[in-house]
Structures are given as C-alpha cells and as structure tokens.
Amino acid sequence: MTKKNEQYQYAFIDSGTGGLPYLQYLHELEPDASMVYVADNAHFPYGKKTKEEVIAFASETVEKLIARFNPEIIIVACNTMSVMALDSLRKKFTLPFVGTVPGIKLAVKQSRNKRIGILATERTVCDPYTERLIEEFGSGCYFEKRADQELIAQIEDGLITDSYEEKLKAIQPALEQFKKANTDSIILACTHFLHIEDVFESAAGSDMQIIDTRSGVIHQALRIAPCKKNPDAPPNSCYATAALDTHIEEQYRMYSKLFQLRWGGAL
Ligand code: DGL
C-alpha cells in the first residue's frame, strides 16, 4: 500500500544513472514537479542482456515502483529498455509510459551531409526497433553505429566527477570512429552519454552536432501529465534496486546530490 507521503507525479526509470539528465530537464521546465528516480542497477548493464531479460527486469522494477510510489506517469529514460520492453510494459500496466528512443528523426532533419553516427548500447544499435526507425526516417542517409558499453560503465561509475581530460580520453575512441566516417551528427542513443554531452560538444567541434531527445521526451510527458503543484509532495528522491555496497552507494549519493535529489537507498 502506498503511503500518502510517498506519492510522486513523475517517475523516471533507467538501468542506472543515465536517466538523470532527463529528470533534470523536467525540473528546469517545472521546478515544482514531484519526481522520483529509480535505477535498476541490480541488473546494470541492460545493454548486454537479452530482450527477455530486459522485459523481465523492467517489469519487475516498474511493479515495485508503482506499488511504492504510485506515479501518474513513468518516463522510461533508457533507450535499451524503451526499444526492447516498452510494448510489453504498456500491455502489462495501465498507467502511461513515455519512452526514450534513438533520435534518428531529429538527426536526419538536422544533418547536412546525411551521414549520422549512432552511439548506443550493444542491444540498441542492432535492435529491430532501431532498424525500423532507420527505415522509416533515414532513407538516403548513412548511419555509422557504435556500441560503447565501456564508456557507459565508466559513466555509471562516476566519470562525471573526473577531470575534463579524463572524460575526453574516455570519449576519444567513439569520436575518432565518427570523424573517420565523416558524420556531421552523433545521436546520443544511450541516456548515460548525456552526463558528458558538453564534452562531446566541445571535443567534436562546431561541424558536428550532438543530438539528444530530452526536449521531445519531456514535452511529451508534460502533454500527457501536466505538472500539478502539490505542497505535500515528498522531496524528489533517487532509489536503486541493487543490494548496495559502499562504492555503489557512494556513487549514487554523489549523483543524487548533483541532481538535487534525496538519496532514498535501496528500493
Ligand atoms: N542508459 C541506458 C540506455 O539508454 C543503458 C545502459 C545499460 O544499462 O547498458 O540505453
């Protein structure tokens, strides 16, 4: 049974800390929005799981999340979970979901030379859903795909607090691949990458655009569930599903602080 003081209007879910920039975007648009963030870090990384596993883990987490926080809407701030499990989640649960899928349509619109990089998880780069987006919106374009689970793991592990040089070093292999392929746009198709979007932007230079889907996703969530002021809402909070060891808990406390969230501990 949800306690009255644990209800939030918006819930965000990811396999880790990747969805936090989406939560921040909503907070910037609607400072009074009541939000809870849940990381299924017990099963991180989703990008290396099978479709069946992702569906099972996502459903399990959503079930717990609804039982505890009773949100009005869930924002799936994870491309991997969205491309693989969104259909199943919508069939299983009655509340609305907004998904986060690779910004292919947006990139095609903005690219001048029609050569576009997709940076994502191992699952997302080859998922049929991504292929369908390419078929539907990308005709006449070349897509250079790269899966980078190592970079995702580094970000989950706190790369955000490292020096600019460290971050630059971490994105270098991806950047080199896209430059070599002569792309003029890179789609950040895994939410974790948004934590270092500024580094991508400055290192890629003004000839390369970095594309993310925050605006579209959050505006869609606000259309479905316009923000309601609730003076009794609990503080915006962050939870994780993993049995927390000290190092993981430290990272999550750090991320919570950075995104002005109360650290709620294990869900
Ligand atoms: N943040 C997730 C995404 O957008 C995936 C990271 C992972 O669990 O591999 O796809």
Residues whose N, C-alpha, C, O or C-beta is under 5 A from the ligand:
A	BS01	DGL	S15 G18 F44 P45 Y46 G47 K48 A77 C78 N79 T80 T121 I152 A189 C190 T191 H192
